[in-house]
């Protein structure tokens, strides 16, 4: 086993401990094995500390020239999958794919530099990702936005059956059967509140009733909202829907800044504990940055994972009792 292979194995173990998705782990492993093979075959380099920034740029140039599926990690997979029979064999590798390769390589060397301290100098420290030409997305027209909304009668029924609660918007042409009309408070932004059953006789009418609220958005367009939260008032339902972007922003902040990409438990107490542990680690990093204390970021990560491991072990012990 070469030094590069040894460090790669350690890196994959480290990534697994962070509970990254299988897709991410597979992407890291494939990219780095191909990069290690390139270093060994073209430059006889088997030690990670010998990798230099110039070699990264050479590899980008090599990727642009070699074409798709011309290099494989294992020779046996070539004879099994027959990549030469693909219609896109030897076609240009997209800049998006190359940018992903470079990103994975940078993650690996940042790990070697910041976590393991295995390399004297980080070869990717000043390396920028290749620029990717983004596709311009089609802009929806006002009519398309107006017709937007979610409709899946079977999913509504399943959510009700397993007690998953939701507030969602319906399309204007959704088939509904009115069951009971309820009073709307004076001065409310809601114009109608009633119990309905989704679907029609032709579309297999669903079993569970839903509460439908008719209201308006900030532009004065009618919105039809349905929920299985019968404990909420019509105004609360309307406000829940209006607050959806704040909820999305909160979860985005949790993923990006607190690095919470996987919940170890789904109970209210477990989720609360995990968020508090992540917040504590985030504050440690902020204290370090604000006070310029000589505390490696790796130590902050170590504190976080130590606390998280204690939390997971404690929950496992509680469940086994």
C-alpha positions, 0 to 999 in steps of 0.5 A: 500500500502506498502512502497515498492509498493509506491517507485515502483510506484514513480520509474515507474513514474520517468522512464516514464518521461524519455521516456523509451520504453514500453518494458523497463518499463514492464521489470522493473515493472514485475521484481520489483513486483516479487522481492517485493513479494519475500521480503514480503513472505520470509522475511516479508520485506515491506520497501525498506530501510530494503533490504540488499545486502545478500537478493539480493544474496538470491534472485539470488539463489532462481531464480536459484532454482524455475524454469520458470513461477512458480511465477506470479504477479497476481493470476488471470493471472495464471488461465487465461494463464495456465503457467503449460501447457507450455513445459518449465514450471519449466525449469531452468531460463537462466542466461541471464534472471537472469542477467536482473532481477539483472540489473533491481533491481540495477537500482531501488535501485540506483534510491532510493539512488542517486535520492530520497535519500530514503535509508541509504545504497545502498544494490546493490552498490557492487553487481556484475551482474551474469556472462552470458555465451555468445554464440559464433557467427558464423564467416562469410566467405569471400565469405559470406561477398562478397555476403552480401548487402541489397535488398528489391525492394518494400522498395526502391520504398516506400522510394522514394515515401515518400522522405526517402533518403538512400545510401546502398549496393546491392548484386552482383546478384541484378536484375537491368535495366540500364537506363542512363550511366553518366560520371565518373571523371578522377582519381575517385575510382568509375568505373561506374555511371548510372541510373537504375531501380531495379527488373526485369519483373519477380520480378515486376520491380519498378517505381522509378529510382535509381543512381548506383555507382560501386566502390571498398572497401579497399580489392579491392572487387567490391561494387554496391551502390544505392541511391535516392540522385541524387544531390550527385556526384558519389564520394560523394555517395561512400564516404557516404557509406565508412563513415557509421561506423562513423555515427553509432559510433556517434549515439552510443555515443549519446545514451550511453553518452548523454542518447538520446534514443528518439527524441521529434521532428524530425525537424532539429532545434528540433533535434539540440536543444535536442542535445545541451541540452544534451551536456550541461548536459554532460559538467556539469557532466564532470565539477563536475568530474574534479573539484570535486565540491559538486554537486549531479549528481541528480542536473545535471539530474534535470537541463537536464530534466528542460531544456528538458521540457522547450524545449518540452513545447515550441515546443508544443506551437509552433505547436498549434499556 
